[in-house]
């Protein structure tokens, strides 16, 4: 899986590079229909890039060959960067995202690449599982000695019977509304593995037809903090 994912990375980078030049107008002006086509190309290539990154991370976690690259960081930076990565998909679907982060640093000890993948997955799910234009709310603050991040959407929601299995590997909710939604069932599994690998926890509150709120709690970095041990995978 890791070799295949690496092989996909290079052509994807080239595709996104040329699509970005077209979108910026660097290769000349385009008619409106072509502009829409390029935005769609950027959106779908972003989805594919996300799938590749998820497969790479899954392979690293399961072979245990790559250790977490732990460092002190501000979770606000991870979140704001992730929001910018998902913004093209929001623009294409005429969606909005409201970000409300603490004014003080949300300092944790973590692996920035793995945390970025976890936040990316939550934001992309919020976009994918919205029946209409996505409306996403992202909040981050300190609570009870923890750093708490909440990603909330107003999408189709999750049936109560599915919530207990939501973070299982390859699990997908069996719902006719989701038949046309692409996915592999590893995104939320990776979120849980990454968060628990940082000594944290992830949970979800949801109502069908009203949306979902995913909550991540991570230990606030204390002086002399050390990296938590990675959990063993089932």
N, C-alpha and C positions, 0 to 999 in steps of 0.2 A: 504493500500500500504506500509506503513512504517513497519508494522509487518512482511509482506511477505519479504520485502527487508532485514530486519535484519536476518530473518531465512535463507536467501540465503548466507549471508556473511560468516557464519561459515564453511559450506562445501567448499565454494570457497577458503577460506584461506587454508584449508587442501590440496585441490587439487593443489593449486599453490605452497604450501610448498614442497610436494613430487616431483612435476614437476621440481622445482628449484634444488632439490638435484640430480635428474637424470641429469639435464642439466650441473651441475657442475662436474659430475662424482663421486660424493660422494658415490653412490651406485654401483659403478663399471663401467667399460668401456662399451660403446654401439657401435654397428655398425652404419655406416653413415645413413642408412634408419631410424633407431630408433632415432638418434639424430635429424633428420628432423621432425619426429613425435612429439618429445618432444617440439621442438621449436614451432610447430603448436599448441600444447596443451597450451603452455604459452601464445601465441598470442591470442587464442580464450578465454582463461580464463581471460586475461586482458580486452578483449572486454566486457565479461560478468560482470566483476567487475565494469567497467565503467558504464554499464547499471544500476547496483544495486545502485551505488553511485548517479547517476542521479535521480533515483526513490526516494531515501531517501531525497535528497535535495528538490525535487519537493514537497514531502509530508510535509517537514518542512516549506517551503515557504507558502504553501497553508493553513496549519492549524495555522500558525502564533504563534505556541507554543514556538519555539526556536528563541531567539534573536541572532543577529549577534554578534560574539565574536571579537569586534574591538580592534586593537592594531596597534602601529606604526611598520611598516615592510618595508623591501627592496624588491620591486617587482622582482628584479633580481633573488633572491633566489627562489621565487615561480616559475619563468619561468625555471630556470635551473633544478629544481627538476622535473618539468613536462616533460621536454625534456628527462630526464633519464628514466622516466616511459614509454615514447612512443618508446624509442630506440629499445627494442626487436622487436616490430612490424616493424620498419624500417629495421632492420637486416634481418628479415624473407623475406621482400619484396625487399631487395637489394636497399633500399632507402637511402637518405642522408638528413641531416638537418644542416643548417648553422646558427649559433647563433651570433648575433652582438649586444651586450648590452653596454650601457654607462659605462664608467670606474667609474663614481661617482655613489653613491647609488641613486636608484629610490625610494625615500621614500614616502610612502602613509600611510594613516590610513585605515586598512581594516581587513576583516575576512580571515585569511590565508587559511582555509579549503574551503570556498566558492570560493575564487579567484582561488585556485588550480583546483577546478572542472571546472571553466570557461575556464582556459587555457588548461586543459586536453581535453575538448570538441573540442576546435579549432584545436589542434594538431591531435587528432584522426580523425577529419573530413578531415584534409589535407591528412592523410594517406589513408583513405577509398576512397576518391573521386579522386584518381590519377589513370589514365588509365594505366600507366606503373610504373616503380620504382619511388616512391615518391621523389620529390625534394622540400624541405621545407626551407623557409627562415624566421627567427624570428629576429626582430629588436626591441630594446627598448631604449628610450631616453626621455629627457625632451623637450617639445615644447610648447611655449606660456603659461607657468605656469602650464602645465599639464604633466603627465607621459603618454607617448604614446607607446603602444605595437602593433606591426603589425605581423600577422602570414600570410605568403604568400605561396601559392602552385602553381604548374604548371600543375594542373589537368584538369578535364573536363569542369570546369567553371559552371556558373549559368545563365540560360536564363533571359533576362531582365524582362519578365513578372512575374517571380517568386520572384524577389528580394524584392518587397514590402511586401511579406507575409513570408519571410524567417524566421523571428523571432517569428512567431505565434506558439502557443502550438499545437503539433501534426501535424504541417504542413510538408509535404514532397513534394519535387519537382516531378512533373509528367513527367518523362522522361524514355523511354525504356532502356537507358543506366544504369539506377539506379535500375532496377528491382531486381538485384542480390545483391544489397548493403543493408546489415542489418541496421535497425535503427527504432527508435520509434517516431521521430519528436519532441523530447523534449530538445535535446542538445542545439541548438541555442536559444531556448526560455529561458533556464536556464542561458545561457551566458548573454542575455539581462537583465534578472531579477537581476542577481548578479551585473552586472556593474552599472545598474541604482540604485541599492540599495546602491552603494558606491558613488553616486552623479556623475557618469560618463556617457559615451555614447559609443555605439558600432555601427559600420557601415561596409559596405562591398562594394568593387569594384570588378567587375568580367567581364570576356569576355568568352563566350562559346568557348571551345577548347584551351584556353590559361591559365586558372586558376583563382584563387580568392585571394583577400587580405582582411583579416578582421582586422579592426583597432579599438582598445580600447583606449579611453582617460579617465584618472582618475585624480582627483585633487591631485596635489603635496602637501604633508603634510606640513602645516605651524605650527609654534609654537602655542600651545594651541588649535590645531585643535580638533574638536569633530566629533563623528560618525554621518553620515547623517542618516535621518530617512528612514526606509524601505518603499518601495513603496507598495501601495495596489495592489493586483493582480486582474485582470479582472475576 
